[in-house]
């Protein structure tokens, strides 16, 4: 079992920055692909970014160049640095841990990001 706890969300003006953190329990953190997703009310959950156990990253096109995902295996934490935030980035952001071979998939409770002046 892996528990994920997000933090770092909040209110930021357009053009501002936030860094989200996701602390994971469990000793096999480094084996999981970690990701950030977001979901607005009434919409499907969408990919923001993922990072593999080897450090390979993948971003949704609309986030490329603005968002950066990283992980610290020693701290069992994954981060999402968000810059140049737009009002359209306002939504709940969720942390995900998945392991295809083991068939494991875990989600955090989400953290609200609001971009508004």
C-alpha positions as CSV (number, residue, x, y, z in Angstrom):
1,X,0.0,0.0,0.0
2,X,1.3,3.5,-0.9
3,X,-0.2,6.6,0.6
4,X,0.2,9.9,-1.2
5,X,-0.2,13.3,0.4
6,X,-0.2,16.4,-1.7
7,X,0.6,19.9,-0.5
8,X,1.6,23.3,-1.8
9,X,-1.7,24.3,-3.5
10,X,-3.2,27.7,-2.9
11,X,-4.2,31.1,-4.5
12,X,-1.7,32.8,-6.8
13,X,-2.1,35.7,-9.3
14,X,-1.8,35.1,-13.0
15,X,1.8,34.8,-14.0
16,X,2.8,33.5,-10.6
17,X,4.4,30.3,-9.5
18,X,3.6,27.4,-7.1
19,X,5.4,24.2,-6.2
20,X,3.3,21.2,-5.4
21,X,4.7,18.4,-3.4
22,X,3.6,14.8,-3.0
23,X,5.0,12.8,-0.2
24,X,4.7,9.0,-0.6
25,X,4.8,6.4,2.1
26,X,6.4,3.0,1.3
27,X,9.8,1.8,0.7
28,X,9.3,1.0,-3.0
29,X,8.7,4.6,-4.1
30,X,11.6,4.5,-6.4
31,X,10.0,1.7,-8.4
32,X,6.9,3.7,-9.3
33,X,6.2,6.0,-12.1
34,X,4.9,9.2,-10.5
35,X,2.6,11.7,-12.0
36,X,0.5,14.8,-11.6
37,X,-3.0,15.0,-13.0
38,X,-5.7,17.6,-12.7
39,X,-9.4,17.6,-12.9
40,X,-11.9,20.4,-13.2
41,X,-15.5,20.0,-12.1
42,X,-17.5,18.2,-14.8
43,X,-14.4,17.3,-16.8
44,X,-12.3,14.3,-17.2
45,X,-9.0,14.0,-15.3
46,X,-6.2,15.0,-17.5
47,X,-2.4,14.4,-17.5
48,X,-0.2,17.1,-16.4
49,X,3.2,15.3,-16.2
50,X,4.8,12.0,-15.3
51,X,8.3,10.9,-14.3
52,X,9.5,7.4,-14.5
53,X,11.7,5.6,-11.9
54,X,14.6,6.4,-14.2
55,X,13.8,10.1,-14.4
56,X,12.2,10.2,-17.9
57,X,9.6,12.9,-18.0
58,X,6.5,13.4,-20.1
59,X,4.3,16.5,-20.2
60,X,1.0,17.5,-21.6
61,X,1.5,19.9,-24.5
62,X,-0.1,22.8,-22.7
63,X,2.2,22.4,-19.7
64,X,5.5,22.1,-21.6
65,X,7.9,24.9,-20.8
66,X,5.8,26.1,-17.9
67,X,5.7,23.1,-15.5
68,X,8.5,20.9,-14.3
69,X,8.2,17.5,-12.6
70,X,10.9,16.1,-10.5
71,X,11.4,13.5,-7.8
72,X,13.6,12.9,-4.8
73,X,13.8,9.2,-4.2
74,X,15.6,9.7,-0.9
75,X,12.7,11.8,0.4
76,X,10.1,9.7,-1.5
77,X,8.6,12.9,-2.8
78,X,7.6,14.1,-6.2
79,X,7.3,17.8,-7.1
80,X,5.6,19.9,-9.7
81,X,7.0,23.4,-10.2
82,X,4.4,25.5,-11.9
83,X,5.4,28.8,-13.5
84,X,3.6,31.4,-15.6
85,X,0.3,30.2,-14.2
86,X,-2.9,31.1,-16.0
87,X,-6.5,31.2,-14.8
88,X,-7.1,28.1,-16.9
89,X,-4.8,26.2,-14.6
90,X,-7.3,26.6,-11.8
91,X,-8.4,23.2,-10.6
92,X,-7.6,20.3,-8.3
93,X,-4.2,18.6,-8.9
94,X,-3.8,15.0,-8.0
95,X,-0.6,12.9,-7.4
96,X,-0.4,9.4,-8.9
97,X,1.8,6.5,-8.4
98,X,1.6,3.5,-10.7
99,X,3.5,0.4,-11.5
100,X,2.4,-1.4,-14.7
101,X,4.0,-4.7,-14.0
102,X,2.7,-5.0,-10.5
103,X,-0.7,-3.6,-11.5
104,X,-0.6,-1.0,-8.8
105,X,-2.2,2.4,-9.0
106,X,-2.6,4.9,-6.2
107,X,-4.0,8.5,-6.0
108,X,-3.6,11.3,-3.5
109,X,-6.5,13.3,-2.2
110,X,-5.8,16.3,-4.3
111,X,-4.7,19.9,-3.7
112,X,-6.6,23.0,-5.0
113,X,-4.7,25.5,-7.2
114,X,-6.5,28.8,-7.9
115,X,-5.0,31.3,-10.3
116,X,-6.8,34.6,-9.9
117,X,-6.1,38.3,-9.4
